[in-house]
């Protein structure tokens, strides 16, 4: 997500606290927040899929392979 969208999310938040938002601004805020949350989830999933765990028996298991790589979630 580019910095302009993050800046806009913050502007809308501050405006909502100060004076309230119009219906169009509320809709924009909701869309931007959803986009941001999806990006955070995707990045977290990507990081978790690259973690290897060493089991007690010495085998190494990749979490992405063990629990299913869910890039789309």
Buried (B, 14 or more C-beta within 10 A) or exposed (E): EEEEBEEBBEEBEEBEEEEEBEEEBEEBBEEBEEEBEEEEEBEEBEEEBEEEEEEEEEEEEEBBEEEEBEEEE
